[in-house]
């Protein structure tokens, strides 16, 4: 069964992360699909909310892909988030080297990765 987690976007600060973490605490069987690169427009860096949700809720990240070159879909091995955001994201991002995005020009190149993963909390 598919459901929804309502998000009040009028409170911009950590509302999505906090709401999702609470949902994991309250639901026995819960999966959330999130696109870290965002969906509204191309981004220069991945969002970090998916990692924060997994880390704070103590749940694994299961990276998935749609490979438009081979017309295949799949999942990679489960990743347990550590306290090192940059290392975890580099590991996740490197999984996609052999996959072709629908719009590859919008996909972040690994040569820019160190600069692009820097964030402030």
C-alpha positions as CSV (number, residue, x, y, z in Angstrom):
1,X,0.0,0.0,0.0
2,X,1.3,3.5,-0.8
3,X,0.7,6.4,1.4
4,X,1.8,10.0,1.9
5,X,3.6,11.9,4.6
6,X,2.2,15.5,4.6
7,X,4.8,18.2,4.6
8,X,4.1,21.7,5.8
9,X,6.6,23.7,3.6
10,X,5.7,27.0,5.3
11,X,8.3,26.1,7.9
12,X,11.4,25.8,5.8
13,X,13.9,24.8,8.4
14,X,14.3,21.0,8.6
15,X,10.6,20.3,8.3
16,X,11.0,17.5,5.8
17,X,13.8,15.8,7.8
18,X,11.9,16.1,11.1
19,X,8.6,14.9,9.7
20,X,10.2,11.9,8.0
21,X,12.2,10.9,11.1
22,X,9.0,11.0,13.1
23,X,7.2,8.9,10.5
24,X,10.0,6.2,10.8
25,X,9.5,6.2,14.6
26,X,5.8,5.8,14.3
27,X,5.5,3.2,11.4
28,X,6.7,-0.3,11.6
29,X,7.1,-0.8,7.8
30,X,8.1,2.4,6.0
31,X,10.0,3.2,2.9
32,X,10.6,6.6,1.4
33,X,11.8,7.3,-2.1
34,X,13.8,10.5,-2.5
35,X,15.8,12.0,-5.3
36,X,18.8,13.7,-3.7
37,X,19.6,15.7,-6.8
38,X,16.2,17.4,-6.6
39,X,13.4,17.3,-9.2
40,X,12.3,20.8,-9.9
41,X,15.3,22.0,-11.8
42,X,19.0,20.9,-12.3
43,X,21.1,21.4,-9.2
44,X,24.8,22.0,-8.7
45,X,24.9,19.7,-5.7
46,X,22.9,16.9,-4.2
47,X,20.5,17.8,-1.3
48,X,21.5,16.2,2.0
49,X,18.0,15.6,3.5
50,X,17.9,12.0,2.5
51,X,21.1,11.3,4.3
52,X,20.0,13.3,7.4
53,X,16.7,11.3,7.5
54,X,18.5,8.0,7.3
55,X,21.1,8.9,9.9
56,X,18.7,10.4,12.4
57,X,16.1,7.6,11.9
58,X,18.8,4.9,12.0
59,X,17.6,3.4,8.7
60,X,19.7,2.3,5.7
61,X,20.0,4.0,2.3
62,X,19.2,1.8,-0.6
63,X,20.5,3.6,-3.8
64,X,18.5,2.8,-6.9
65,X,18.9,3.8,-10.5
66,X,17.2,4.1,-13.9
67,X,19.8,3.5,-16.6
68,X,18.6,5.1,-19.7
69,X,21.4,3.7,-21.9
70,X,20.5,0.1,-21.2
71,X,16.8,0.7,-20.3
72,X,17.3,-1.1,-17.0
73,X,16.4,-0.3,-13.4
74,X,18.0,-1.7,-10.2
75,X,19.3,-1.1,-6.7
76,X,22.8,-1.1,-5.3
77,X,23.9,-2.6,-1.9
78,X,22.4,-1.0,1.2
79,X,24.5,1.8,2.8
80,X,24.4,2.5,6.5
81,X,25.0,6.2,7.0
82,X,28.0,7.2,9.1
83,X,28.7,10.6,10.7
84,X,30.8,11.6,7.7
85,X,28.5,13.2,5.1
86,X,31.1,13.8,2.5
87,X,32.5,10.2,2.6
88,X,29.0,8.7,2.5
89,X,27.9,10.9,-0.5
90,X,31.1,10.2,-2.4
91,X,30.5,6.5,-2.0
92,X,26.9,6.8,-3.1
93,X,27.7,9.1,-6.0
94,X,30.5,6.8,-7.3
95,X,28.0,4.0,-7.7
96,X,26.4,5.8,-10.6
97,X,29.6,6.1,-12.7
98,X,28.5,3.3,-15.1
99,X,24.8,4.4,-15.3
100,X,23.3,6.9,-17.8
101,X,20.9,9.5,-16.5
102,X,18.0,10.6,-18.8
103,X,19.6,14.1,-18.8
104,X,23.3,13.4,-18.2
105,X,24.3,17.0,-18.7
106,X,22.5,17.7,-15.4
107,X,24.3,15.0,-13.5
108,X,27.2,16.1,-11.2
109,X,30.6,15.2,-12.5
110,X,32.9,13.5,-9.9
111,X,35.7,15.9,-10.6
112,X,33.6,18.6,-9.0
113,X,32.4,16.4,-6.1
114,X,34.7,17.6,-3.3
115,X,33.6,21.2,-3.8
116,X,29.9,20.3,-4.3
117,X,29.5,18.2,-1.2
118,X,30.5,21.0,1.2
119,X,27.5,22.2,3.1
120,X,26.6,24.1,6.2
121,X,24.3,22.7,8.9
